[in-house]
């Protein structure tokens, strides 16, 4: 006796189900394509911190205790204005303002930056320390968008080297004391 097995019939989708499946795939593809095209060409209010440039110009080295001037240029390359922008400077230890006050953190209001606009802000500080010491200033741009409570930020660091120490002390003593 040979083993008897019933023949398996292939299961096929009815023709109407195949047509519905093909039509739904086509419709979903068209919706996806239209969505991508809409966001690419419509100029919507999509904003990215990658489209905001912060350029810092100042001396790369300075004598300790001398006043350094830093110019900060902020360019908004987004298609939407950024509002309520503030620059926050975080200074290293032993940093002082031109008036002699100790500086740790300073907030400067920038306001609104329109699309394509570049804004310039200037700050001054005197740095004290040892010769060849590097001072790192952290600069953060905080901003908001219209009709939003969310705060966005973009950071940049600026490194400044002290070419000479802030001050020196020399003591001359005799070789022998009686």
N, C-alpha and C positions, 0 to 999 in steps of 0.2 A: 504494500500500500504506500502510496506516496502521500505526502502531507498536502492536504487541500487548504488553500488560503483564498479567501474571497478577493476579488479584484478591487483595488482601491480606485475610486473615481476621482479625477482631478476636480478640485473645487474652483469654480470660476465665478468671478464677480459678474453680476448681471450688467449688461451693456449700459443701462441707465446709471448705475452706480459708478462705472468708469467715467462716464461723461461728467457727472457731478464732481468727482475727484479732480479731474483735469481742469474743469472750470474754476474750482476753488483755488487750486494752485496758481492759475493764471491771475485771478483776481488779487490774491495775496501778493504776488510778485509786482503787480501794477501799483498797489497801495504802497508797498515798500519803496519802489522807485520814485513815486510821486512825493513821498515824505522826504527822501534824500534830496530830491531836486528842490523842494520847497525850502529846506534849511540852507541849502547851498546858495540859492539865488535870491532869497527874500530879504536878506539884510535884517534878520531878526535881532533881538536884543541879547544875543549870546555874548557873554563877556568872559575873558580869560586873563589871568594874571600874566600869562606868557606874552600877552599883547601890550604889556606895560613895561617900558624900559626905564631903568634907573641908572643914570651915569653919574659918577662922582669924580670931580676934578679937583685936584689939590696937589700939594707937594708930596713926593714920595719919601723924602727925608727932611728933617728940620732940626735945628739946634734945640736942645732941651730948654724949656722956659719961654721960647719965642712963640708968638701968636701965629697959628696956622689958619688959613682961610680955606674952607671947603665949599665948592659950588656943586649943588645937586640939581641935575636936570631930570625931570620926569616927563616922559612922552607917553601919551595915551594913543595906542594904535587900534583900539577897539572901535566898533561902530556905534557905541553907546558912551555917553558921558559917565564919568565916575564922580560921585558927590561926597561931600564932607570928608575930603582926604586930609590926613595928617601925616607929617613926617615925625618919626620918633627916633632920636639919637640916643644910643647907649654908649657912654664913654668909658674908657678904662680908668683904673685908679690913677690918682694924681693928675687929674685933668681939671683945669680952671677956666672960667670965662674971662673975657677981656676986663671985666670989673673986679676980678680976683675971687669970685665965688666958686666954690667947688662944684664941678659938674659930674653928675652920675647919669641922669636921664633928662632929656629935653624934648618937649613936644612943640612942633611948629605947625600951625594951621596952613593948609594949602588951599582948601576950598574945593570948588568944582573944576574939573579938567575935562574939557570938551573933546570929542573925537578928533584925532590928528593934532591936538594942541600939545605944546611943550611948555612946562612951567619950570622956572629956575628959583631955587632957594639957596641962601647962603648962611653958613654958620661959622663962627670963629671960636677957637679954643687954644689954650696953651697947655702943652704936655710936659710933665716933669718925670724924670727917671734917669736910668743909667745910659751911658753911651752904647750905641748899637742895639738898644732895646726896641722891640717892635710893639707898637700900640695898635690895637684893633678896635675900630669904631663900627658898631652894628647899627645899620640904618634900616628902619622898617617903614613902609608906606602902608597905612591903614586907610581903607576907604569903604564906602557903602554905595549901593545902587539906589536909584529912585524907587520909592515905594517898597523898600526892604529894610528890615532891622538887622540883617546879617552883616557882620563885619568881615571884610576880606583883607588879606595882607600879602605884601611882597617884601622880601628882605634882601639886602646886599651888605657886604662887609667891605670896609676900607682899611688898608694896612698902611701905617705910617712908621717910619724908622727914625729914632732919635740919633742924629749924627754925633752929637757931643752930649755929655751929661748936663743936667740942669744946672748944677753948681759943683764946684770942687773945693776941697779943704786941704790946704797944705800946712803942715806943722813942722817948724824947724826947731830942733832941740839940740842942746850941746851934747857932745859925745860922752862927757863925764859929768857927774854931779857930786859935789863934796857935801 
